[in-house]
Every structure is written in structure tokens, then in C-alpha cells.
Amino acid sequence: MADLEKRANDAKDKVVGEAKEAYGKAADDKSKELEGKAQSFGADVKEKARDLGDDIKEGFEHVKEKFTKEDK
């Protein structure tokens, strides 16, 4: 459940970051535009890291099942 909450927060950060970036572009505010890009990029990095962690867990479970079957 905590992972779902973290993923939801990451999605929120991405949307907020994109909004800040768009506002910065519209208002010709480079600082706000860069802040938004950074926030959006950070959310993307977190999402990819969580996906990688999930892939590793799934791979470990697959290997664990294979060794468990061989032991019987």
C-alpha cells in the first residue's frame, strides 16, 4: 500500500512540475520553468527506480521458485 501512495505522490509531482514549467514558459520566468523541469525529472527518476526495484523483486522470486522446485 505504501508503494501505491509513493507512486501517486510521484505522479502528482510530475503533474505539478509540468504545470510549473508551463507557467514559467508562459510568464517568461526561467527560474520557475527550470524548477518545474527539475521536479518533473525527479518524479521520472523515482518512477524508474521503483520500476527497477519491482523488476528485481520479481526476478528474485522467479529464481527462488526455481531453486525451491529443484530442492524437492
Order of alpha helices (4+ residues) and beta strands (2+ residues): alpha-alpha
